[in-house]
Amino acid sequence: MLGFGPYAAYALGGKIKGGGTDIDIEFGNEIGETKPFDAGANLLAGYEFSNNLSFQLNAGLGLINMYNRQDGDSKSSVKNTGFGVSLGYRFKK
C-alpha cells in the first residue's frame, strides 16, 4: 500500500531538551518566536500480509518555515519532520 496527503497542525506547547536543560518554546507571531501553525505532506508505504497483519512506514514533512525571522536574517529556517513505524491488524466482517 502507498499513500500521501496533506496535514495541518497547531502547537499548544513544547520544549527543547538537551544538555541537561529544558527550554520552553515561545509560540507566537512576533520576531524570534516560533509560529504555532504548521502544514505539510504525509507519505506512507506499507504491506498487508495474507493473515491481515500490516506493516507501515510513514513520514510527515513540514513545508512551512515556522521561525519568525529577525530583520536581515534570511537563512534561518525551522521545519518539522517526523517518521513513524506501525503494525496493524484488519478485522474481517
Residue pairs with C-beta under 8 A, 6 or more apart in sequence:
1 44
1 45
1 46
1 47
1 48
1 54
1 56
2 44
2 45
2 46
3 42
3 43
3 44
3 45
4 41
4 42
4 43
4 44
5 41
5 42
6 39
6 40
6 41
6 42
7 39
7 40
7 41
7 42
7 60
8 37
8 38
8 39
9 37
9 38
9 39
9 80
10 36
10 37
10 38
11 25
11 27
11 34
11 36
11 37
11 38
12 36
13 24
13 25
13 27
14 24
14 25
14 27
14 34
15 22
15 23
15 24
15 25
16 22
16 23
16 25
17 23
25 34
26 32
26 33
26 34
27 33
27 34
27 35
27 36
28 34
28 35
28 36
28 68
29 35
29 68
30 68
31 68
31 69
31 70
31 71
32 68
32 70
33 68
34 66
34 67
34 68
34 78
35 64
35 65
35 66
35 67
35 68
37 64
38 62
38 64
38 66
38 80
39 62
39 63
39 64
40 60
40 61
40 62
40 63
40 64
40 79
40 80
41 60
41 61
41 63
42 58
42 59
42 60
42 61
43 58
43 59
43 60
43 61
44 56
44 57
44 58
44 59
45 56
45 57
45 58
46 54
46 55
46 56
46 57
46 86
47 54
47 55
48 54
48 90
49 55
52 89
52 90
52 91
52 92
53 87
53 88
53 89
54 86
54 87
54 88
54 89
54 90
55 85
55 86
55 87
55 88
56 84
56 85
56 86
56 87
56 88
57 83
57 84
57 85
58 83
58 84
58 85
58 86
59 81
59 82
59 83
59 84
60 80
60 81
60 82
60 83
60 84
61 79
61 81
62 79
62 80
62 81
63 79
64 79
65 77
65 78
65 79
66 78
66 79
66 80
67 76
67 77
67 78
69 76
70 76
